Amino acid sequence: MTIKNTLSLLLIFYCLTSFGQKYQSMINQGTYTIASIESEANKYFEINGRGKGSGYKQFKRWLYVANRDIDENGFKRSKDVQFTMANRNPIQDLEIVHELR
């Protein structure tokens, strides 16, 4: 195989794989709602299948965690908010609620 053919094959392979998983770039950007990411992922998996090695299980794991960390607008909470919430003192929270009564 010549260098020209090898480079052509690499270019074709790159083009086919670089735009295949839009939902992953949506996750990384953090500006999309969980519902819109799930919808895009479902479209992807309808076309490409859900079999072994497809990434479907990893997506479902991410979705499970994301749905637990969802805010009131449907977005996944940022790591800063998650950290703040995890480090809250539950006794102080109860004292604040008690004071409000």
C-alpha positions in Angstrom: 0.0 0.0 0.0 1.4 3.4 -0.9 1.6 6.3 1.5 -1.1 8.1 -0.5 -3.5 5.2 0.0 -2.7 4.9 3.7 -3.3 8.7 4.3 -6.5 8.5 2.4 -7.8 5.6 4.5 -6.8 7.4 7.7 -8.6 10.5 6.6 -11.7 8.6 5.8 -11.6 6.7 9.1 -11.1 10.0 11.0 -14.1 11.6 9.2 -16.3 8.6 10.0 -15.5 8.4 13.7 -15.1 12.1 14.6 -18.8 13.0 14.2 -20.3 9.7 15.4 -21.2 10.4 19.0 -22.7 13.9 19.3 -24.1 13.0 22.7 -20.6 12.7 24.2 -19.7 16.2 23.1 -23.0 17.4 24.6 -22.1 15.9 27.9 -18.6 17.4 27.9 -19.9 20.9 27.1 -22.3 20.9 30.0 -24.7 23.4 28.3 -27.4 20.8 27.4 -30.2 19.4 29.6 -30.1 15.8 30.6 -33.3 15.1 28.5 -31.7 16.5 25.3 -28.6 14.5 25.8 -30.6 11.4 26.5 -32.7 12.0 23.3 -29.5 12.4 21.2 -27.9 9.3 22.7 -31.1 7.3 22.0 -30.9 8.3 18.4 -27.3 7.3 18.2 -27.9 3.9 19.8 -30.9 3.3 17.5 -28.6 3.5 14.5 -25.5 1.9 15.9 -27.0 -0.7 18.3 -26.7 -1.4 22.0 -24.5 -4.5 21.9 -21.2 -5.2 23.5 -18.6 -2.5 22.9 -21.2 0.1 21.8 -20.8 2.3 24.9 -24.5 1.9 25.8 -23.8 0.6 29.3 -21.4 3.4 30.1 -24.0 5.9 28.9 -26.7 4.3 31.0 -24.4 4.5 34.0 -23.7 8.2 33.3 -27.4 8.8 32.9 -28.2 7.2 36.3 -25.7 9.4 38.1 -26.7 12.5 36.1 -30.4 12.0 37.0 -29.4 12.0 40.7 -27.5 15.3 40.3 -30.1 17.1 38.2 -31.1 20.7 39.1 -34.5 22.3 38.8 -33.8 23.4 35.2 -32.9 19.9 34.0 -29.1 20.4 33.9 -26.5 18.3 35.6 -25.1 20.2 38.6 -21.6 21.4 38.3 -18.8 19.8 40.3 -18.6 22.9 42.5 -22.2 22.6 43.5 -21.9 18.9 44.1 -18.9 19.5 46.3 -20.7 22.2 48.3 -23.8 20.0 48.8 -21.7 17.0 49.8 -19.8 19.0 52.4 -22.9 20.6 54.1 -23.4 19.9 57.7 -26.8 18.2 58.1 -27.1 19.4 61.7 -26.7 23.1 60.6 -29.4 22.5 57.9 -31.8 21.2 60.6 -31.0 24.2 62.8 -31.8 26.5 60.0 -35.1 24.7 59.3 -35.9 24.8 63.0 -35.3 28.5 63.2 -37.6 29.2 60.3 -40.5 27.6 62.1 
